């Protein structure tokens, strides 16, 4: 068992070392976990290190993957009505029934048949009780373990299987060791993903600087070259498209109205708006800071718009000389 979990940690670490977007990483390791444990559902919650009021929430089944950035107070609306929901708060708050055989010393909850837990005790756990508590869909195995990082509870992992007694052979202590390893990998990969985005941003700014230094380049060509640089600087380059509109002329001349996820920044020259720059995702992406975009991507777009304004202003002056 221990060697198996060590191997699983190694497989997750290999995925983490690839330079891929955070949501792609989370989807891949969720699939790995659900296949490894042969379970029906994986959920985990993790505090975002750059913003203590926000958490990443992942929900993965073989048919669906959901990834959201949420505030903890909004958690119930994402979990909806679920019998185990009350357990999450107890485990996160480190306020569990230490005398219960359902909890380990570190606060992991483990049952081989949730439906067999008595109604009074399920109420004590803070679980939502269905009118028909004998329903077969409550007879599932459940394992919830906290993520503990630097002596702080920063989240949890929730593993559910519709078959009872699936977890009866799992050792809680060994799984808790694995969950702590997983929490370290998750946090470090998040930091790595942010660093990768900053590297991409710096690379963009360097290349844009080289473009603006070119002599005898037309404004149309300069704008076209800048547009080509934008997708690789964003989190999902393969689904990123950009457009600059200047004096009612579009570069390129494509329709952006159909795209739901969009960042827009005004181009202001001599205190007047003369155009906009737009960056869109052509597919639905997880919500993060500003829609599916990082705050840093918003700042980068504003900087591009400001640089374009400087170029346009200079171009106008040169034409009047």
N, C-alpha and C positions, 0 to 999 in steps of 0.2 A: 504493500500500500504506500509506504513512504517513498520507495523508489519510483513508483508510478506518479506520485504527485510531484516529485522532483523533476521527472521527465516532462510533465505537463508545464511546470514553471519554465523549463528551458524552451519549450515550444512557444510559449507566450512571449518570452524574452526575445526570441528570434524575430517574431512579428514586430515587436516594439522597436527593434533596431533598424527596421526598414523605414525610410523616409516617406511616410504616407499620412494623409489627413487623419485627424483624431477620430472622426466618426467611422472612417474605414477601418482603422485599427480596432475600435471597440466592436464593430460588427464581426470582424474576423476572429477575435478572441472569444466572442460570445458563441459563435458557431463551434469553435474548438471545444469550449466548455460543455456545451449541450451535447455534443457528440461523445466527449470523453466520459461524462457522467451518465450518459444515456438517459437524460432527463427530458421533461416536456417543456420546461420554462426556466429561463435564467433572468434574474433582475439584479442590478446593483446600483448603489447610490454612492456618490463620491463628492466630497466638498472640493470646490475649485480653489486652488491655492492663492490665486490673485484676487479672489473676491469671496470672503468668508460667508457672505449671505447667499451665495449661489451654489447649487449642486448639479452634477451631471446625473441624469437618470437614464438607465439603459433597461430596455425590456426586450427580450429575444425569445422567440419560439421558432420552430422550424418553418413556420409560414409568415413570420413577421418580425421586423426589427424597428424599434422606436428609440430615438435618442433625443433627449431634450435637456435644456438648461433651465432649471427651475429654482424658485425660492422654496425653502422648506415648508412654509405655510401653505403653499399651493400643492403639496404632495398628495393630499386626499383626492383632488380632482383628477390626478393622473392615475392613481391606483383604483379609483372608483370604489365600488362596494366589494370588498374582499375580506374574507374572514381573518386573514393574517395581518391586516394593515396595522392594527393596534400594537402588534409585536415590534414593528419597526421603531416606533417612538421609544418603547421601553429599552430596546437594545442600544439605540443611539444615545439615549439619556443615561445609560448605565444604571438603570433603575428597574432591575428584573428580580424575579422571585428566586433568590439564591438557594432556597430550601427545596425547590422543585427539581424533580428528576429530569424535567424537560430542558433545563438550562445547565450549561457547563460553568465552571468558575469564572471564565472570561465573558460569559454572557451569550454564548452561542445557543440558539434554540434548535432542538432536534426532536422530531417525532416520526415514527414509522407509519402512523395513521392518524392524521389530524382529526378525522371524523369520530374517532373513538375517545377523544378527550371530552370529559364531561362538560355539559353546558355551563354549570357554575364556574368551573375553572377557566373555561374559554372566555367567559364574561370578565373574570379576574384579569385575564391576559389582555383585555381590551379589544377582543375580537368581535366582529360583527356577526351576529347569529341569524342565519336564515330562518324563515318560518318553519321550513321543513328541514330540521337538522340531520335527518337521516338520509338526505339526498346523497347519491353515490358520488357526486362530484366533490364532496367534502372529504372523501376517504382517500386522501393523498399523502404521500411522504413529503416532508418539508424540512429543510435545513437552512437556517439563517445565521450567518456569522459576521461579527463586526470587523470593520477595517480599523486597526489601531496603528497610528503613525505618530511617532514622537510622543507616546503616552496619551494621545488624543484620539477619540472616536471620530473618524473622518468619513464614515460611511458604513456600508454593509453589503454583503452578497446574499442572495436569496435563490435557493435551488429547489425546484418543485418537480415532483413526478406524480403522474396520475395513478400510478401503481403503488399500493401500500407496501411497506416494509422494504423499499428499495435501499434506504440508507442504513439498514440495520447492521451492515458489516463495516460501515465507515467508522473510523476512530475520530472522535471529536478533536482530540488534541492535535493529531496530525493534520486534520483539515484546517484547524485554526492556524497552524504554522504556514500552511499553503496560502490561506487568505491574507496573512500579513505580508508574505512575499508578493502576492498579487497586488496588494495596495501600494507597495513600494514601486512595482513596475508601472502601475497605472499613473501614479504621481510623477514619476520620472519621465514617462513617455509624454505626458502633458507638457512638462517643461521643455522637453526636446522638440515637441511639435511647435510650441511658441517660438523657440529659438530658430527653427527652420523658417518660420514665417518672417522673422526679422532679417535673416540672411537673404531671403528672396526679395524683401523690401530694399535692402541695401544694394543688392545686385541691380534691381530696377533703377534706383536713383543714379547709380554709377553709369549705366548704359544710357539713361536719358540725358545725363550731363554730357556724354560724348556726342550724342546726337545734336544737342543745342550748340555745341562748339563748332559744328561743321559750317564752313563758309560757302556762300553761293548756293544754299539749299532753299528750295521754295517752301513756303509755309504749308502748302498742301502735302508735300512729301514728308516734311518734318512731322506733321500731325499723323500721317499714315504710319510712320515708323514708331511713334510713341504708342499708338493703338496696338501694334503688334507686340510690344513689350508688356502690356498690361496683364493678359491672362496668366503667364507664368508667375507673376507676383502675387496672385491670389491663392486662396486655400485650395480651390478645386479648379486647376488650370484647364482640365479637359472639358469643363462645362461653363467656362467663363467667356463672356463676350463683352466687347466695349465699343462705345460710340461717342464721338465728339460732334456736337452741333455748334457751328459757328456762323453767326449772321444768317441763320435759317438754312445753312448748308450742312448736310449730314456726312460724316466720315466714319464708317462707310454708309452708303445709302440703304440701310436696312430698317425694318420695323421692329421696335422694341416694346410696343404696347402689349404684346402677348406675354411678356415675361413678368412673373409676379414678384420675383426677388431682385430688387434693384437698389443700387446706391447711386445717388445723383449729387453733383456738386456744381455750383454756378461758377462761370468764368466772368470775373468782374474786371473791366478795363476802364480806367478813368472814372471810377465810381458808377459805371453803368454796366448792366448785365448784357454781354454780347453773345453768350452761348452757355452750354452745359456740357459736362462730361458724365457719362453713364457707364456703370459696370453692372452686368446682369448675370445671374446663374440661369441656365436654360432648363435646369431640373430642380425639383424640390430638395432643399437641404435642411439639416437640423437648425433650429433657432439657437443663436448664441448671444452676442452682444447687441448688435443692431440688425434684427432679422437674422439671416444666416451669416452675417459678416462680423468680423472682429472690429473692435474700436480702432485698432491700429490700421485696419484697411480703410476705415472712414478717414483717419488722419492722412493716410497716404494719398487718397483720392483728392482731398482738399489741397494737399501740397502740389499735386500734379496740376490741379486747376489754377493754383496761384502761379506756378511756373509758366503755364500756358499764357496766362494773362500778361506776364512780364515779356514773354516772347512776342506776343501780338502787339503789345504797346511799343516795343522796340522796332518791330516791323513797320508800324505806322509812322514812327518818327523818321525812319530811314527813307520812306517813300516821300516825305515832305521836304527832305533836305535837297 
